[in-house]
Amino acid sequence: MKAAYLTAYGGPDVLAIRDIPAPVLAPHDVLIRQHASTVSPADCAMRSGNPALIRLFTGLTRPRQPVPGGAVAGVVEAVGAAVTRYRPGDRVFGTTDPHPNAMAELVALPEEGALALLPERASYADAAALSYSFLTAMPYLRDEAQLKPGQSILIHGAAGSIGVVAVQLARQMGAIVTATCSTHRLALVESLGPDRTIDRTAEDFTATSAAYDVIFDTVGKSSFAACREALKPGGIYLTTTPSLAIATNMLRGTQADGKRAKMATTGLRKTADKARDIELLRTMLAAGTLRAVIDRTYPLERIAEAHAYVETGTKAGDVVIEITPSLSA
């Protein structure tokens, strides 16, 4: 089968397309013919090995997993002898994280893994795009921020893959949502329903005082030190980007004014927790209460180009990879 493949850390050019053996099914495994996956900033970090802290999880000198990607969206091709939940022909979606191997024509996942049936109204592209961003945004808002109705939250980088989902989820949780983005993304972000949108090129949200219960930096472009004044007493700063600064702040714990900072390794959560959230996402996809935003779509053969585009930091929403384009829906 064809798969994206890398043997060293580096730029997008370290990615190649190779023929590799198809997965061997265990009794409880489901074999999925991939139709779509996604390239996220996290995928780019795992490919480049930068920031260096990420290598503690991905391999010190080179990637442990040569096939990148975590988002799964496709059709069940075969099932192991003991599988009862799925059958060939089922449309499914989910994630292989924390073990990337989704950028391949065939992917095997345990039937009890982070996998669910794909609702009829949802496309493979939408499911692939939302899997990564939802499995990041939801734990941050629900578990780390413990966001409550009436609380104020600022979502920094609201036009990115995590940001577009975080804005929608925070609104559904009843929070008062302020979203930041660049000038040319204002219309997109406003269409997601925040209470206020800030053009980050024209206004510095960190200049405000005690304005927010939560600041969620979805793109790692700010810091706890910069945002602290803008937090209310007892407020929390959340970032998706690992760094020495955020690690130090987490070790220091809650400050005298109750303010704190945290980064969560959402991809390393227990499989059972991710499986519950994939099922929750399935319910939202079926109801049409969550919208995917797809910036560009590339064929698997152009995955290096997709990585290069994601690294420009200019994308809106997600970049999708079509793996079986003739069958995609």
C-alpha positions, 0 to 999 in steps of 0.5 A: 500500500502507499503511505507517506513516510519519513526517516529523519526530522527535517523540513517538508522535503523529508516526506516521501511516498513509499510502498509499505506492507499493509497492516496485519489484523489482530482479532479485535482490529478493524482495517480501514481504507483511508479516504481522508486525513489532515495535516495539523501544526502538531503533525508539522512539529512531529515531522520537524522535531521542533520544538525540541521538547516534542522529541521526548514523545516522538523520538530523540534522534529520529521519529519513532513512527515513520508514517505520520498523521493521526486523523482517520476517515474511511471505510471498513475493509475487513475486520478481525475474527473477534470484532463485533461493533463494525463490519466491512462497508461501514463508514468510520472516523477517529484517530490513531493518536498517540501513534501516528500512522494515518497517512496510508491507504490502509490503517488498523485500529482496535474496535474499542479504540477512538473510532466511531461510525460516520453519520450519513450527513458528514463527509470524510473530509469534514470528519478528518478535519474535525477529529484532531481539532475537536479532540484538542479543543474539547479537553482544553475547554471542558477539562482544563478550563472547566468553562462555565456559562457566563464566563469570559474566554478569549480564543487567540488564533481563532481562524486556525484548526483548533480555534474555529472549533474552540469558538463554536464549542465555547459558545455552545457552553454558554461562555462570552467569547472573544476571538482574535484573528488577522484582518483577512480572516475576520469575516470567517471568524465572525461567522462562527458566532463569537460575541466579539472579534479582535483584529490582532493586527490592530488591537493588542488584547493583552493591553486590557486589564482583568477581562477574561476568565480564560485565555486559550492560545490555540497557536502558541503565539503569546505567553502567560507573562504577556497575558497575565494582566488580561486575566481576571483573578483566578483566571487560567492561560492555556496554550497548545504549544510546549515550551520551557516557559510553560513548563516552568509556569506549570511547576510554579503552580497557582500564583498569589492572585490565583492565576495559572498557566497550563498546557495539556497533552491531549493526544496522550489521553487514555484511549477510552477518554478519546473514544468517548469524545469521538462518540460525542463528536459523532453525535454533533456531526449527526445533529449538524451542530459543529462546522468544519472549516477546510482551507485546502485539500491535497492528494497524498502525493503532495503531502510535502506541499501541504506541510509547507503550506501549514507551516506558513501559519496562514491557513484557516481551519484545516488542511485535508489530505485525500488518500482515496480521491476516487472514492471520497465523499 
